[in-house]
């Protein structure tokens, strides 16, 4: 059965840090429960990638380090 993940009330870049963390966890759990090779799993993976990029960007901003974004 496909996992349902709520859509956050704001764009990922506008979520509070705790909201971003909770959304990431929700996506990770949904991916674990979704069968491989399905369009829904791919969509969840794309959403998770967006969250991970935002978290990395914020971490780099806090430390003053570079942001290593995927190509």
FIKOLZA-1660 file (N, C-alpha, C; in steps of 0.1 Angstrom, whole numbers, plus 5000, padded with zeros to 4 digits):
% residues 71
   i   px   py   pz ch aa at
   1 5008 4988 5000  A  X  N
   1 5000 5000 5000  A  X CA
   1 5009 5012 5000  A  X  C
   2 5007 5022 4991  A  X  N
   2 5015 5034 4990  A  X CA
   2 5013 5042 5003  A  X  C
   3 5024 5048 5007  A  X  N
   3 5024 5057 5019  A  X CA
   3 5020 5071 5015  A  X  C
   4 5012 5077 5023  A  X  N
   4 5008 5091 5021  A  X CA
   4 5016 5100 5030  A  X  C
   5 5021 5111 5024  A  X  N
   5 5029 5121 5030  A  X CA
   5 5022 5134 5029  A  X  C
   6 5020 5141 5039  A  X  N
   6 5013 5154 5039  A  X CA
   6 5022 5164 5031  A  X  C
   7 5015 5173 5025  A  X  N
   7 5023 5184 5018  A  X CA
   7 5025 5195 5029  A  X  C
   8 5037 5200 5031  A  X  N
   8 5039 5210 5041  A  X CA
   8 5031 5223 5037  A  X  C
   9 5028 5230 5048  A  X  N
   9 5020 5243 5046  A  X CA
   9 5027 5254 5039  A  X  C
  10 5041 5253 5038  A  X  N
  10 5049 5263 5032  A  X CA
  10 5059 5256 5022  A  X  C
  11 5065 5264 5013  A  X  N
  11 5076 5258 5005  A  X CA
  11 5087 5253 5015  A  X  C
  12 5095 5243 5010  A  X  N
  12 5105 5237 5018  A  X CA
  12 5115 5248 5024  A  X  C
  13 5118 5258 5016  A  X  N
  13 5128 5268 5021  A  X CA
  13 5122 5277 5032  A  X  C
  14 5109 5276 5034  A  X  N
  14 5103 5285 5044  A  X CA
  14 5099 5277 5056  A  X  C
  15 5102 5264 5057  A  X  N
  15 5098 5256 5068  A  X CA
  15 5108 5259 5080  A  X  C
  16 5103 5259 5092  A  X  N
  16 5111 5260 5104  A  X CA
  16 5120 5248 5104  A  X  C
  17 5131 5249 5111  A  X  N
  17 5140 5237 5112  A  X CA
  17 5134 5225 5117  A  X  C
  18 5126 5226 5127  A  X  N
  18 5119 5214 5132  A  X CA
  18 5109 5208 5123  A  X  C
  19 5102 5217 5115  A  X  N
  19 5093 5212 5105  A  X CA
  19 5100 5205 5094  A  X  C
  20 5111 5210 5090  A  X  N
  20 5120 5204 5079  A  X CA
  20 5124 5190 5084  A  X  C
  21 5129 5189 5096  A  X  N
  21 5133 5177 5102  A  X CA
  21 5122 5166 5102  A  X  C
  22 5110 5171 5107  A  X  N
  22 5099 5162 5107  A  X CA
  22 5094 5157 5093  A  X  C
  23 5094 5166 5084  A  X  N
  23 5091 5163 5070  A  X CA
  23 5100 5153 5064  A  X  C
  24 5113 5155 5067  A  X  N
  24 5124 5146 5062  A  X CA
  24 5121 5132 5067  A  X  C
  25 5118 5131 5080  A  X  N
  25 5115 5118 5087  A  X CA
  25 5103 5111 5081  A  X  C
  26 5093 5119 5078  A  X  N
  26 5080 5114 5072  A  X CA
  26 5083 5109 5058  A  X  C
  27 5091 5116 5051  A  X  N
  27 5094 5111 5037  A  X CA
  27 5103 5098 5038  A  X  C
  28 5112 5098 5047  A  X  N
  28 5121 5086 5048  A  X CA
  28 5113 5074 5051  A  X  C
  29 5103 5075 5060  A  X  N
  29 5095 5064 5064  A  X CA
  29 5086 5060 5053  A  X  C
  30 5080 5070 5046  A  X  N
  30 5071 5067 5035  A  X CA
  30 5079 5059 5024  A  X  C
  31 5091 5063 5021  A  X  N
  31 5099 5056 5011  A  X CA
  31 5102 5042 5015  A  X  C
  32 5104 5039 5028  A  X  N
  32 5106 5026 5032  A  X CA
  32 5094 5017 5031  A  X  C
  33 5082 5023 5031  A  X  N
  33 5070 5016 5030  A  X CA
  33 5064 5015 5016  A  X  C
  34 5071 5021 5007  A  X  N
  34 5066 5022 4993  A  X CA
  34 5074 5012 4985  A  X  C
  35 5067 5004 4977  A  X  N
  35 5074 4994 4968  A  X CA
  35 5084 5001 4959  A  X  C
  36 5095 4994 4956  A  X  N
  36 5105 4999 4947  A  X CA
  36 5099 4999 4933  A  X  C
  37 5106 5007 4925  A  X  N
  37 5102 5008 4910  A  X CA
  37 5088 5013 4908  A  X  C
  38 5083 5022 4917  A  X  N
  38 5070 5028 4915  A  X CA
  38 5072 5044 4913  A  X  C
  39 5063 5049 4906  A  X  N
  39 5063 5064 4904  A  X CA
  39 5062 5072 4917  A  X  C
  40 5054 5066 4926  A  X  N
  40 5053 5073 4939  A  X CA
  40 5066 5074 4946  A  X  C
  41 5073 5062 4946  A  X  N
  41 5086 5062 4953  A  X CA
  41 5096 5072 4947  A  X  C
  42 5096 5073 4934  A  X  N
  42 5104 5083 4928  A  X CA
  42 5101 5097 4932  A  X  C
  43 5088 5100 4932  A  X  N
  43 5083 5113 4936  A  X CA
  43 5087 5116 4951  A  X  C
  44 5086 5106 4959  A  X  N
  44 5090 5108 4973  A  X CA
  44 5105 5110 4974  A  X  C
  45 5112 5103 4966  A  X  N
  45 5127 5105 4966  A  X CA
  45 5131 5119 4962  A  X  C
  46 5124 5124 4952  A  X  N
  46 5127 5138 4947  A  X CA
  46 5123 5148 4958  A  X  C
  47 5112 5146 4965  A  X  N
  47 5109 5155 4976  A  X CA
  47 5119 5154 4987  A  X  C
  48 5124 5142 4990  A  X  N
  48 5134 5140 5000  A  X CA
  48 5147 5147 4996  A  X  C
  49 5151 5146 4984  A  X  N
  49 5163 5153 4979  A  X CA
  49 5162 5168 4981  A  X  C
  50 5150 5173 4978  A  X  N
  50 5148 5188 4980  A  X CA
  50 5150 5192 4995  A  X  C
  51 5145 5183 5004  A  X  N
  51 5146 5186 5018  A  X CA
  51 5161 5185 5023  A  X  C
  52 5168 5174 5018  A  X  N
  52 5182 5172 5021  A  X CA
  52 5191 5184 5017  A  X  C
  53 5188 5189 5005  A  X  N
  53 5195 5201 5000  A  X CA
  53 5193 5213 5009  A  X  C
  54 5180 5215 5013  A  X  N
  54 5177 5226 5022  A  X CA
  54 5184 5225 5035  A  X  C
  55 5185 5213 5041  A  X  N
  55 5191 5210 5053  A  X CA
  55 5206 5213 5052  A  X  C
  56 5212 5208 5041  A  X  N
  56 5227 5210 5039  A  X CA
  56 5230 5225 5037  A  X  C
  57 5221 5232 5030  A  X  N
  57 5223 5246 5028  A  X CA
  57 5223 5254 5041  A  X  C
  58 5214 5250 5049  A  X  N
  58 5213 5257 5063  A  X CA
  58 5225 5253 5071  A  X  C
  59 5229 5241 5071  A  X  N
  59 5241 5237 5079  A  X CA
  59 5253 5245 5074  A  X  C
  60 5255 5246 5061  A  X  N
  60 5266 5253 5056  A  X CA
  60 5265 5268 5060  A  X  C
  61 5254 5274 5060  A  X  N
  61 5252 5288 5064  A  X CA
  61 5256 5290 5079  A  X  C
  62 5252 5280 5087  A  X  N
  62 5255 5281 5101  A  X CA
  62 5270 5280 5104  A  X  C
  63 5277 5272 5096  A  X  N
  63 5291 5270 5098  A  X CA
  63 5300 5278 5089  A  X  C
  64 5294 5285 5080  A  X  N
  64 5302 5293 5070  A  X CA
  64 5309 5285 5060  A  X  C
  65 5306 5272 5059  A  X  N
  65 5312 5264 5049  A  X CA
  65 5305 5264 5036  A  X  C
  66 5312 5257 5026  A  X  N
  66 5306 5257 5012  A  X CA
  66 5294 5247 5012  A  X  C
  67 5286 5249 5003  A  X  N
  67 5274 5240 5000  A  X CA
  67 5278 5231 4989  A  X  C
  68 5277 5218 4992  A  X  N
  68 5280 5208 4981  A  X CA
  68 5267 5202 4976  A  X  C
  69 5262 5209 4966  A  X  N
  69 5249 5204 4960  A  X CA
  69 5251 5194 4949  A  X  C
  70 5242 5184 4948  A  X  N
  70 5243 5175 4937  A  X CA
  70 5241 5181 4924  A  X  C
  71 5248 5175 4914  A  X  N
  71 5247 5181 4900  A  X CA
  71 5234 5178 4894  A  X  C
% end
